Amino acid sequence: MELAGSEENIQALFRELKLADQGVTPEFIRVWNRAQATRPESSRIFQISLALATALLVITLSSLVLWSQNWRRSRQTNPAIVTGPAAPAARSATPEPTLLGLVEPPNHVKSKHWDRKIVARRHADLNARNTPIREAVSISNWQSPTAKLLQSPADHVLTSLPQLDCSLTNLKTFLPNTTQ
């Protein structure tokens, strides 16, 4: 019966703790009502923070686009006028391509601001016109870097047909070697 008495003591201690906790903790209804009352303020704060985050994202993306456009413009090189091959002393084993139709804008720029804009616009137009010519020349001069690897000493055997007026011993070169 000793166990029954200690169980009653434990239950009494738990009841006392429960009453102490109930005195300290607020009622659920009061907490719920307070949360419902503060909800519109928190949603306004959320809406403002969402608007700020969206604005920051738009500004970041637009500045990235502007930066990339400026970077592309700075990477473009001015076209040089090539009217013929290089000087005789500087000739290399492969002839240099002759680019026809490339025109460089005049180097004189007036001091007026609007004249600078016109010259810059003309320069951009000339670059746009010369781009297809430069691309065509670079494409026409392209060679595969692995073309040499695909060549072999036996290419003439693989690409030619035997002549039927040859002797039988010459025709046997086209047959696989079966005398092993």
C-alpha positions in Angstrom: 0.0 0.0 0.0 3.0 2.2 0.1 2.8 2.7 -3.6 -0.7 4.0 -3.4 0.3 6.7 -0.9 3.2 7.9 -3.1 1.0 8.0 -6.2 -1.4 10.3 -4.3 1.4 12.6 -3.3 2.7 12.8 -6.9 -0.8 13.5 -8.2 -1.2 16.3 -5.6 2.1 17.8 -6.6 1.0 17.8 -10.2 -2.3 19.5 -9.3 -0.4 22.3 -7.5 1.9 22.8 -10.5 -1.1 22.9 -12.8 -2.8 25.6 -10.7 0.5 27.6 -10.6 0.8 27.4 -14.4 -2.9 28.5 -14.9 -2.2 31.6 -12.8 0.8 32.6 -14.9 -0.4 31.7 -18.4 -3.0 33.9 -20.1 -6.2 32.4 -21.4 -6.3 31.2 -25.0 -9.2 33.5 -26.0 -7.3 36.6 -24.9 -4.2 35.5 -26.9 -6.3 34.7 -29.9 -8.1 38.0 -29.9 -4.8 39.9 -29.5 -3.3 38.0 -32.5 -6.4 38.8 -34.6 -6.2 42.5 -33.7 -2.5 42.8 -34.7 -2.8 40.9 -38.0 -3.6 43.8 -40.3 -0.5 45.7 -39.1 1.7 42.7 -39.8 0.2 42.3 -43.3 0.9 45.9 -44.1 4.5 45.5 -43.1 4.6 42.4 -45.2 3.1 44.2 -48.2 5.6 47.1 -47.8 8.6 44.7 -47.5 7.4 42.8 -50.6 7.1 46.0 -52.6 10.6 47.1 -51.5 12.0 43.7 -52.4 10.3 43.8 -55.8 11.7 47.3 -56.5 15.2 46.3 -55.5 15.0 43.3 -57.8 13.8 45.5 -60.7 16.6 48.0 -60.1 19.2 45.3 -59.9 18.1 43.6 -63.1 17.9 46.8 -65.0 21.3 47.9 -63.9 22.7 44.4 -64.9 21.2 44.8 -68.4 22.7 48.3 -68.8 26.0 47.1 -67.5 26.1 44.2 -70.0 25.2 46.4 -72.9 28.0 48.8 -72.0 30.4 45.9 -71.6 29.5 44.6 -75.1 30.1 48.0 -76.6 33.5 48.3 -75.0 34.5 44.9 -76.2 33.8 45.7 -79.9 36.9 46.7 -81.8 37.2 49.4 -84.3 37.4 47.9 -87.9 40.7 48.5 -89.6 40.8 49.2 -93.3 42.5 46.4 -95.1 43.0 47.3 -98.8 45.5 44.6 -99.7 48.1 42.2 -98.4 50.6 43.3 -95.9 54.1 44.7 -96.8 56.3 42.2 -98.7 58.7 41.8 -95.7 55.8 40.9 -93.4 54.1 38.2 -95.6 53.4 34.9 -93.9 52.9 31.5 -95.4 49.1 31.9 -95.5 47.9 34.9 -97.4 45.9 37.4 -95.4 42.3 37.9 -96.5 41.4 41.1 -98.2 38.4 42.8 -96.6 36.5 44.9 -99.1 34.0 47.4 -98.2 35.2 48.3 -94.7 35.1 52.0 -94.2 36.4 53.8 -91.1 34.6 57.0 -90.1 36.6 60.3 -90.2 38.8 61.1 -87.2 37.8 64.7 -87.0 35.2 65.5 -84.3 33.8 68.9 -83.8 33.5 70.4 -80.3 29.7 70.6 -80.3 27.9 67.9 -78.3 25.4 67.1 -81.0 28.2 66.6 -83.6 29.8 64.1 -81.3 26.5 62.2 -81.1 26.1 62.2 -84.9 29.7 60.9 -85.3 29.1 58.2 -82.7 25.9 57.2 -84.4 27.6 57.0 -87.8 30.5 55.0 -86.3 27.9 52.5 -84.8 26.2 52.3 -88.2 29.4 51.6 -90.0 30.3 48.9 -87.4 26.9 47.3 -87.9 27.4 47.3 -91.7 30.9 45.9 -91.5 30.0 43.1 -89.1 28.6 40.7 -91.7 31.6 41.1 -93.9 34.0 40.3 -91.0 31.9 37.3 -90.1 31.8 36.0 -93.7 35.6 36.3 -94.0 36.2 34.5 -90.7 33.8 31.7 -91.6 35.3 31.3 -95.1 38.8 31.0 -93.6 37.8 28.5 -91.0 39.5 25.1 -91.0 38.8 22.2 -88.7 41.4 21.8 -86.0 41.0 18.0 -86.1 41.2 17.6 -89.9 44.8 16.4 -89.7 43.8 13.7 -87.2 41.3 12.2 -89.7 43.9 11.7 -92.4 45.8 8.4 -92.7 48.3 6.9 -95.1 45.7 4.5 -96.4 43.2 7.1 -97.5 43.8 6.3 -101.2 42.7 2.7 -100.6 39.6 3.7 -98.8 38.5 6.4 -101.3 39.3 4.7 -104.5 37.8 1.7 -106.4 39.9 -1.1 -108.0 40.4 -0.9 -111.7 39.2 -4.1 -113.4 41.9 -4.0 -116.0 44.5 -4.6 -113.3 46.2 -7.9 -112.6 44.9 -10.3 -110.1 47.7 -9.6 -107.7 46.9 -5.9 -107.6 43.2 -6.7 -107.0 44.1 -8.9 -104.0 45.4 -5.7 -102.2 41.7 -4.7 -101.8 40.7 -8.0 -100.1 41.3 -8.6 -96.5 44.4 -10.6 -95.6 43.3 -14.2 -95.0 46.8 -15.9 -95.1 47.6 -15.9 -91.4 
